[in-house]
């Protein structure tokens, strides 16, 4: 099988794209290489393709692709991750991973948690904070965990993410 391994740029990143996760470049590089090696070890032909503004053209130039293996977290930032999935779905090439609707919901924690709550699926209380001047709801009890709204997994969670006081909360949000 001929597999296109779609990944996000991990070299020459600007500081703003690395600030939340300093290990992002090395994690992406190692992940791409490890998955490529594993697929090739199972006798697949793998072409690694960077997700960029020429992605559709690059895929069209590789006519013999049987499967897309999407590792991309977007072109410019995490918020564009769903855009890549939308582009990949347009190719109608079978794809490993979640579809566009899942990405849109999962990347917006407030929307996801509201949807879970509406279907009576237990989820921890939450509040989306836009800046350090926002008032915390009265039903939010310390300690709290501060997490970037558009990051996946544990990205953006650090030793300062657990806050025990309003002062710590303000400092962490800043």
C-alpha positions in Angstrom: 0.0 0.0 0.0 1.2 3.5 -0.8 0.6 5.8 2.2 1.0 9.5 2.5 2.1 10.5 6.0 0.8 14.1 6.4 2.7 16.1 9.1 3.1 19.6 10.4 6.2 21.6 9.9 8.7 20.9 12.6 11.8 22.8 11.4 12.4 26.6 11.4 9.3 27.3 13.5 8.7 30.9 14.8 8.9 31.4 18.5 5.1 31.9 18.9 4.3 28.4 17.5 6.7 26.8 20.0 6.0 28.9 23.1 3.3 26.7 24.6 5.1 23.4 23.8 8.9 23.8 23.6 9.3 20.2 22.7 6.9 20.4 19.7 9.5 20.3 17.0 11.3 17.3 18.3 8.1 15.5 19.2 6.7 15.9 15.7 10.0 14.9 14.1 10.3 11.8 16.2 6.6 10.8 15.7 6.8 11.2 11.9 10.0 9.2 11.7 8.7 6.4 14.0 5.4 6.0 12.2 7.1 6.0 8.8 9.6 3.3 10.0 6.8 1.2 11.4 4.7 1.4 8.2 7.7 0.7 6.0 8.7 -2.3 8.3 5.3 -3.7 7.3 6.1 -3.4 3.6 4.2 -0.2 2.9 5.6 2.6 0.7 5.5 5.8 2.6 5.8 9.4 1.4 6.0 12.0 4.1 4.3 15.2 3.1 4.4 18.5 5.0 1.0 20.1 5.5 1.3 23.5 3.8 -0.6 25.7 1.3 0.4 23.4 -1.5 -0.9 20.2 0.1 -3.7 19.5 -2.4 -1.3 20.0 -5.3 1.3 17.7 -3.7 -1.3 15.0 -3.2 -2.5 15.4 -6.8 1.1 14.9 -8.0 1.3 11.6 -6.0 -1.5 9.8 -7.9 -0.8 6.4 -6.5 -1.7 7.2 -2.8 -4.0 4.6 -1.3 -4.2 5.9 2.2 -3.7 9.2 4.1 -2.2 9.0 7.6 -2.8 12.4 9.1 -0.5 13.6 11.8 -0.9 17.3 11.0 -1.7 19.8 13.7 -2.3 22.6 11.2 -0.2 24.8 9.0 0.3 27.9 11.0 -1.3 27.0 14.4 -3.4 24.4 16.2 -6.6 26.2 15.3 -6.0 25.3 11.6 -5.8 21.6 12.3 -9.4 21.0 11.3 -8.7 22.9 8.0 -6.2 20.2 7.1 -8.7 17.4 7.8 -11.2 19.2 5.6 -8.7 19.4 2.7 -7.8 15.8 3.1 -11.5 14.8 3.1 -11.9 16.6 -0.2 -9.4 14.3 -1.9 -11.7 11.3 -1.1 -8.6 9.2 -0.4 -9.3 7.0 2.6 -7.8 8.5 5.8 -6.7 7.3 9.2 -8.0 9.5 12.0 -11.0 11.5 12.9 -13.1 13.4 10.4 -13.7 17.2 10.2 -16.7 17.3 12.5 -14.8 15.5 15.3 -11.8 17.8 14.9 -13.9 20.9 15.1 -15.7 19.8 18.2 -12.6 18.4 20.0 -10.5 21.5 19.3 -13.1 23.7 21.0 -13.2 22.5 24.6 -16.1 24.8 25.6 -18.2 23.4 22.7 -17.3 19.8 23.5 -18.0 20.1 27.2 -21.3 21.9 26.6 -22.3 19.0 24.2 -21.3 16.4 26.7 -23.2 18.2 29.4 -26.3 18.5 27.2 -26.3 14.7 26.8 -25.9 14.1 30.5 -22.3 12.8 30.1 -20.4 13.7 33.3 -17.7 16.3 32.8 -15.8 18.5 35.2 -17.1 22.1 35.6 -15.3 24.5 33.3 -15.2 28.1 32.3 -13.6 29.7 29.3 -11.4 32.6 30.3 -10.5 35.2 27.8 -8.1 37.2 29.9 -6.9 37.7 33.5 -9.7 40.3 34.2 -12.5 37.8 33.7 -14.5 37.0 36.8 -14.5 33.4 38.0 -17.9 31.8 38.4 -18.9 31.2 42.0 -19.4 27.4 41.4 -15.7 27.0 40.4 -13.7 25.7 43.4 -9.9 25.8 43.9 -7.7 24.0 43.0 -8.4 24.7 39.3 -6.5 23.5 36.2 -5.6 26.1 33.5 -5.4 24.7 30.0 -5.1 26.5 26.6 -8.5 26.2 24.9 -7.2 25.1 21.5 -4.4 22.6 22.4 -4.8 18.9 22.4 -3.7 16.2 24.9 -1.5 17.7 27.6 0.0 20.4 25.5 0.2 23.6 27.4 -0.2 21.9 30.8 2.8 22.7 33.0 3.7 22.6 36.7 2.0 26.0 37.0 -1.3 24.9 35.5 -2.7 23.7 38.8 -3.7 26.9 40.7 -4.8 27.1 44.3 -5.6 30.9 44.6 -7.1 33.7 42.5 -3.6 35.3 42.4 -2.1 32.1 40.9 -5.0 31.8 38.5 -4.4 35.4 37.2 -0.6 34.8 36.9 -1.1 31.6 35.0 -3.6 33.1 32.6 -1.3 36.0 31.9 
